[in-house]
Structure formats: C-alpha cells, structure tokens
Amino acid sequence: MIGTVLLLGLATRLAPAVRRRFRARRAVRAPVADAAAYFDAVAGELRRGAALRQALAIAAPQTRLARLAATGQPMELVAAEVQTMFALDDELAAAGIRLAGRSGAPAAVLFSRLAERLRAGEQLARDRRTLTAQARLSAAVIGLMPVAPAMMVAASNRGRLLVEPGPTRLLVFFGFALQVLGLVVIGVLLRAER
C-alpha cells in the first residue's frame, strides 16, 4: 500500500518533466526540404511585392520566426531564428538575410538560389550515401567471392592441389593476397568517406 502511494506520488511529480521531454522529441527540426520550400515561399512573396519582413513572416506563419519578423526585431535575431529553425549548418542563409535586411535590395533571387543550393546539397548527400552503400556491398561480394570455389575444390578430389607445393598453391596464395588487398582499399575509401 505504501509502495503504491509512493509510486503514484513519484509519477505525478515526474509527469510534467516526462511530458516536456516527449514534446521536445516531437518538435524535431525541419528537414532541408522544408527549408528549401520556405526559401521558395519567401522568394515568391518578395516577387509579389511583399517587404522582406512580411515575406519572412508569411512564409512561416504562427512560428517564432514570424513573430520576430512581424514585430520589427533586429534582422540578426530573425536570421539566427531561420538558422535555428531549419538546422542549417552554414551561415550563408543568415548572412543573406542580414544583408538583404540592411541594404533593402531586392532579395527574391537570393532566396531562390538558397533553395536551389539546399536541394543540391541534399541530393549530394543522398548520392554519397548511395555510393557508400554500394562500396560496402562490393566489399562484401569481393570478400565472399572465393568461398564458393574454395569449397567446391575442397569437396572434390582436387583439394590436395591447394596444399601441395606447386603453381596452384602459389596462385591461390596470390589470389587471397589480392582479395585482402582489395578489402583493405575499400575499407580505406569508406573511412575517408566518413
């Protein structure tokens, strides 16, 4: 009975913290595709004649970014929020927003180019993951390729050729050495990819 009361008390005490942590996990940052779509939307609003702050706010309604842009906060804060909201690794987008905010220059082309750059970067990352997976598969195939012929030779009467002195043993030795060398080269390439 006392244990149940203690558990209920502990659960009610920890419930708000667990709820906050769960909500924080669900509020994952937007992927690159969303950032590219956002920059396209900003460029579209700018082409329709909206001011930069209006375009930034309209493209992301009901967000902290929209509130910062609409209430006239410094462009440094707005640019930092864009970078945080979309988890952008580089400073290019934030620098472009700050520059457009200070200069007042037309920025529709800037935001279109930012969207294109993000999409191109995402495509490069997908290609890199694909090539890495292909290299791993190649390494597995190269590593397992000699197993079947070796098993067939060992099962036949010719298995003695693998251990007797002569040219066959020398060829088998060099074949395995080249296999190991190929696996090492692929491993080095995969490590360089990371």
C-alpha positions, 0 to 999 in steps of 0.5 A: 500500500505504501509502495503504491502511494509512493509510486503514484506520488513519484509519477505525478511529480515526474509527469510534467518533466516526462511530458516536456521531454516527449514534446521536445522529441516531437518538435524535431527540426525541419528537414532541408526540404522544408527549408528549401520550400520556405526559401521558395515561399519567401522568394515568391512573396518578395516577387509579389511585392511583399517587404522582406519582413512580411515575406519572412513572416508569411512564409512561416506563419504562427512560428517564432520566426514570424513573430520576430519578423512581424514585430520589427526585431533586429534582422540578426535575431530573425536570421539566427531564428531561420538558422535555428529553425531549419538546422542549417549548418552554414551561415550563408542563409543568415548572412543573406538575410542580414544583408538583404535586411540592411541594404533593402535590395531586392532579395527574391533571387537570393532566396531562390538560389538558397533553395536551389543550393539546399536541394543540391546539397541534399541530393549530394548527400543522398548520392554519397550515401548511395555510393557508400552503400554500394562500396560496402556491398562490393566489399562484401561480394569481393570478400565472399567471392572465393568461398564458393570455389574454395569449397567446391575444390575442397569437396572434390578430389582436387583439394590436395592441389591447394596444399601441395607445393606447386603453381596452384598453391602459389596462385591461390596464395596470390589470389587471397593476397589480392582479395585482402588487398582489395578489402583493405582499399575499400575499407580505406575509401569508406573511412575517408568517406566518413 
